[in-house]
Amino acid sequence: MGNISEIMRHHLDYMTNAITIGGFTIPRGVYISWGIIVVLVLLSIWFTRHMEITPTKKRQIVIESFIETLYNMIYGLLGEHGKRYIPYLLTVIIYLGTANMMGLLGMAPPTKDLNVTLGLAIMSIIVVQYASIHQKGVGGWMKSFTQPVAVVTPLNVLELVIKPLSLCMRLFGNILGAFIIMELIKMVIPAVLPLAASMYFDVFDALLQAYVFVFLTSLYIQEAIE
């Protein structure tokens, strides 16, 4: 119990370890997220410099293959009618995959901060509602809350809160749980096993959680545009 309490105290320190700029308090998870975003933007600029119509450079071939693989995966979830939302989902999965793997660099993932996961979930649900309005119009969107029968309207309205909350808590809980397990393993067996466990929790599980988040958002978008 002592070890678990120590880990939870460490987590609380992470949540409260903030910086203040001009009177604004910025949580650690937020400024780490900003750092990830800056790095990803710079990499995007570097990868897309001097691109060729018929790629001959290894750099362009690699990045195009990577993006095409992700694009096809998400296209398989959304189909032709939902392909306008693929750029957003591509951005989310690349950000989440990177953020969730920050443990490999000895840094706590920003998705261990509830503020970060809640922000991502709210953004995704806004996109879902936009997709519904774009497909059905404002009138059709409002009418969809009365489907299949009017009596379920309160429950359908409640889903506007439930869906982002479920996305947020699922991602937050899985990343936090993986962090706690890794810390316990390091305390009990601080040798070879943590390295093997890190490959699972910091790589496989990190990428899996990014995929699950995007998969569920794609599912909600698909429901919205039907």
C-alpha positions as a Python dict, from the first residue, in 0.01 Angstrom:
ca = {
    (1, 'M'): (0, 0, 0),
    (2, 'G'): (292, 231, 72),
    (3, 'N'): (424, 195, -282),
    (4, 'I'): (82, 266, -431),
    (5, 'S'): (41, 572, -210),
    (6, 'E'): (383, 696, -322),
    (7, 'I'): (284, 654, -688),
    (8, 'M'): (-43, 839, -634),
    (9, 'R'): (142, 1122, -461),
    (10, 'H'): (373, 1135, -761),
    (11, 'H'): (70, 1156, -988),
    (12, 'L'): (-78, 1438, -781),
    (13, 'D'): (256, 1620, -799),
    (14, 'Y'): (240, 1580, -1176),
    (15, 'M'): (-111, 1723, -1187),
    (16, 'T'): (-20, 2023, -969),
    (17, 'N'): (329, 2087, -1112),
    (18, 'A'): (232, 2392, -1313),
    (19, 'I'): (403, 2707, -1434),
    (20, 'T'): (266, 3061, -1414),
    (21, 'I'): (304, 3301, -1707),
    (22, 'G'): (154, 3649, -1688),
    (23, 'G'): (-80, 3544, -1411),
    (24, 'F'): (-203, 3235, -1598),
    (25, 'T'): (-140, 2894, -1444),
    (26, 'I'): (-49, 2629, -1702),
    (27, 'P'): (-65, 2262, -1589),
    (28, 'R'): (228, 2037, -1673),
    (29, 'G'): (21, 1823, -1906),
    (30, 'V'): (-72, 2130, -2110),
    (31, 'Y'): (278, 2264, -2163),
    (32, 'I'): (411, 1917, -2245),
    (33, 'S'): (128, 1894, -2502),
    (34, 'W'): (237, 2227, -2648),
    (35, 'G'): (589, 2094, -2676),
    (36, 'I'): (466, 1786, -2861),
    (37, 'I'): (256, 2001, -3095),
    (38, 'V'): (553, 2228, -3173),
    (39, 'V'): (775, 1928, -3249),
    (40, 'L'): (510, 1767, -3470),
    (41, 'V'): (455, 2093, -3661),
    (42, 'L'): (829, 2136, -3719),
    (43, 'L'): (859, 1775, -3834),
    (44, 'S'): (563, 1825, -4068),
    (45, 'I'): (731, 2129, -4222),
    (46, 'W'): (1058, 1939, -4260),
    (47, 'F'): (894, 1630, -4412),
    (48, 'T'): (692, 1835, -4662),
    (49, 'R'): (974, 2059, -4785),
    (50, 'H'): (1061, 2024, -5153),
    (51, 'M'): (808, 1747, -5210),
    (52, 'E'): (803, 1584, -5553),
    (53, 'I'): (503, 1467, -5757),
    (54, 'T'): (682, 1137, -5812),
    (55, 'P'): (880, 1083, -5491),
    (56, 'T'): (1244, 982, -5523),
    (57, 'K'): (1371, 1087, -5182),
    (58, 'K'): (1356, 830, -4904),
    (59, 'R'): (1221, 1089, -4661),
    (60, 'Q'): (916, 1161, -4877),
    (61, 'I'): (856, 793, -4955),
    (62, 'V'): (860, 700, -4586),
    (63, 'I'): (627, 978, -4471),
    (64, 'E'): (385, 925, -4762),
    (65, 'S'): (369, 551, -4686),
    (66, 'F'): (306, 625, -4317),
    (67, 'I'): (30, 880, -4383),
    (68, 'E'): (-128, 662, -4652),
    (69, 'T'): (-144, 367, -4412),
    (70, 'L'): (-318, 577, -4146),
    (71, 'Y'): (-546, 737, -4406),
    (72, 'N'): (-658, 400, -4542),
    (73, 'M'): (-717, 269, -4191),
    (74, 'I'): (-944, 562, -4100),
    (75, 'Y'): (-1109, 561, -4443),
    (76, 'G'): (-1200, 198, -4376),
    (77, 'L'): (-1383, 314, -4061),
    (78, 'L'): (-1563, 616, -4209),
    (79, 'G'): (-1612, 531, -4577),
    (80, 'E'): (-1653, 774, -4865),
    (81, 'H'): (-1915, 994, -4694),
    (82, 'G'): (-1695, 1062, -4395),
    (83, 'K'): (-1361, 1120, -4565),
    (84, 'R'): (-1378, 1498, -4509),
    (85, 'Y'): (-1312, 1426, -4138),
    (86, 'I'): (-1006, 1209, -4197),
    (87, 'P'): (-752, 1498, -4170),
    (88, 'Y'): (-880, 1577, -3820),
    (89, 'L'): (-866, 1214, -3712),
    (90, 'L'): (-518, 1175, -3864),
    (91, 'T'): (-401, 1469, -3656),
    (92, 'V'): (-555, 1324, -3341),
    (93, 'I'): (-408, 975, -3384),
    (94, 'I'): (-58, 1111, -3457),
    (95, 'Y'): (-74, 1345, -3156),
    (96, 'L'): (-211, 1076, -2923),
    (97, 'G'): (33, 812, -3041),
    (98, 'T'): (320, 1052, -2974),
    (99, 'A'): (184, 1181, -2642),
    (100, 'N'): (110, 833, -2507),
    (101, 'M'): (466, 718, -2580),
    (102, 'M'): (637, 1000, -2390),
    (103, 'G'): (727, 745, -2123),
    (104, 'L'): (999, 618, -2358),
    (105, 'L'): (1172, 956, -2309),
    (106, 'G'): (1133, 941, -1932),
    (107, 'M'): (846, 1189, -1934),
    (108, 'A'): (493, 1136, -1805),
    (109, 'P'): (238, 1129, -2091),
    (110, 'P'): (26, 1447, -2100),
    (111, 'T'): (-277, 1222, -2149),
    (112, 'K'): (-228, 1130, -1783),
    (113, 'D'): (-376, 1475, -1718),
    (114, 'L'): (-755, 1475, -1716),
    (115, 'N'): (-760, 1830, -1858),
    (116, 'V'): (-583, 1712, -2175),
    (117, 'T'): (-804, 1408, -2235),
    (118, 'L'): (-1119, 1610, -2163),
    (119, 'G'): (-1012, 1876, -2414),
    (120, 'L'): (-954, 1611, -2681),
    (121, 'A'): (-1288, 1447, -2609),
    (122, 'I'): (-1479, 1777, -2629),
    (123, 'M'): (-1309, 1861, -2961),
    (124, 'S'): (-1406, 1522, -3102),
    (125, 'I'): (-1770, 1553, -2998),
    (126, 'I'): (-1787, 1904, -3149),
    (127, 'V'): (-1668, 1749, -3477),
    (128, 'V'): (-1933, 1477, -3442),
    (129, 'Q'): (-2213, 1733, -3394),
    (130, 'Y'): (-2078, 1941, -3683),
    (131, 'A'): (-2084, 1628, -3901),
    (132, 'S'): (-2447, 1568, -3807),
    (133, 'I'): (-2548, 1929, -3881),
    (134, 'H'): (-2353, 1930, -4208),
    (135, 'Q'): (-2524, 1610, -4321),
    (136, 'K'): (-2879, 1670, -4198),
    (137, 'G'): (-2907, 2045, -4155),
    (138, 'V'): (-2997, 2215, -3827),
    (139, 'G'): (-3355, 2092, -3842),
    (140, 'G'): (-3256, 1733, -3913),
    (141, 'W'): (-2991, 1748, -3640),
    (142, 'M'): (-3248, 1863, -3382),
    (143, 'K'): (-3497, 1606, -3504),
    (144, 'S'): (-3239, 1328, -3460),
    (145, 'F'): (-3265, 1374, -3083),
    (146, 'T'): (-3624, 1247, -3101),
    (147, 'Q'): (-3525, 924, -3278),
    (148, 'P'): (-3640, 648, -3267),
    (149, 'V'): (-3927, 782, -3051),
    (150, 'A'): (-3980, 1121, -2885),
    (151, 'V'): (-3979, 974, -2535),
    (152, 'V'): (-3602, 907, -2557),
    (153, 'T'): (-3519, 1272, -2635),
    (154, 'P'): (-3380, 1345, -2284),
    (155, 'L'): (-3148, 1043, -2311),
    (156, 'N'): (-3027, 1149, -2655),
    (157, 'V'): (-2955, 1499, -2526),
    (158, 'L'): (-2774, 1348, -2227),
    (159, 'E'): (-2548, 1163, -2472),
    (160, 'L'): (-2392, 1499, -2563),
    (161, 'V'): (-2230, 1487, -2219),
    (162, 'I'): (-2191, 1111, -2186),
    (163, 'K'): (-1997, 1057, -2509),
    (164, 'P'): (-1713, 1305, -2442),
    (165, 'L'): (-1701, 1193, -2080),
    (166, 'S'): (-1665, 829, -2180),
    (167, 'L'): (-1393, 912, -2436),
    (168, 'C'): (-1211, 1124, -2179),
    (169, 'M'): (-1228, 879, -1887),
    (170, 'R'): (-1138, 575, -2101),
    (171, 'L'): (-821, 736, -2233),
    (172, 'F'): (-728, 894, -1900),
    (173, 'G'): (-792, 574, -1702),
    (174, 'N'): (-595, 349, -1936),
    (175, 'I'): (-291, 579, -1953),
    (176, 'L'): (-292, 640, -1577),
    (177, 'G'): (-337, 266, -1509),
    (178, 'A'): (-45, 180, -1736),
    (179, 'F'): (170, 441, -1558),
    (180, 'I'): (89, 299, -1213),
    (181, 'I'): (160, -59, -1323),
    (182, 'M'): (494, 44, -1476),
    (183, 'E'): (595, 225, -1157),
    (184, 'L'): (505, -80, -946),
    (185, 'I'): (705, -310, -1174),
    (186, 'K'): (1008, -80, -1149),
    (187, 'M'): (986, -88, -768),
    (188, 'V'): (946, -465, -738),
    (189, 'I'): (1180, -583, -1018),
    (190, 'P'): (1407, -293, -1122),
    (191, 'A'): (1597, -489, -1388),
    (192, 'V'): (1506, -656, -1719),
    (193, 'L'): (1130, -695, -1670),
    (194, 'P'): (1056, -318, -1667),
    (195, 'L'): (1217, -292, -2011),
    (196, 'A'): (989, -563, -2151),
    (197, 'A'): (687, -411, -1976),
    (198, 'S'): (778, -69, -2114),
    (199, 'M'): (760, -208, -2467),
    (200, 'Y'): (403, -312, -2394),
    (201, 'F'): (271, -17, -2191),
    (202, 'D'): (475, 264, -2351),
    (203, 'V'): (450, 141, -2710),
    (204, 'F'): (180, -119, -2781),
    (205, 'D'): (-75, 1, -2525),
    (206, 'A'): (2, 366, -2608),
    (207, 'L'): (-68, 313, -2978),
    (208, 'L'): (-370, 95, -2899),
    (209, 'Q'): (-528, 369, -2687),
    (210, 'A'): (-471, 622, -2966),
    (211, 'Y'): (-642, 387, -3211),
    (212, 'V'): (-935, 317, -2976),
    (213, 'F'): (-995, 690, -2926),
    (214, 'V'): (-997, 753, -3302),
    (215, 'F'): (-1204, 438, -3366),
    (216, 'L'): (-1476, 550, -3124),
    (217, 'T'): (-1476, 904, -3265),
    (218, 'S'): (-1507, 757, -3617),
    (219, 'L'): (-1797, 543, -3497),
    (220, 'Y'): (-1976, 848, -3356),
    (221, 'I'): (-1917, 1042, -3681),
    (222, 'Q'): (-2048, 750, -3886),
    (223, 'E'): (-2364, 739, -3673),
    (224, 'A'): (-2403, 1116, -3711),
    (225, 'I'): (-2390, 1114, -4092),
    (226, 'E'): (-2614, 813, -4149),
}
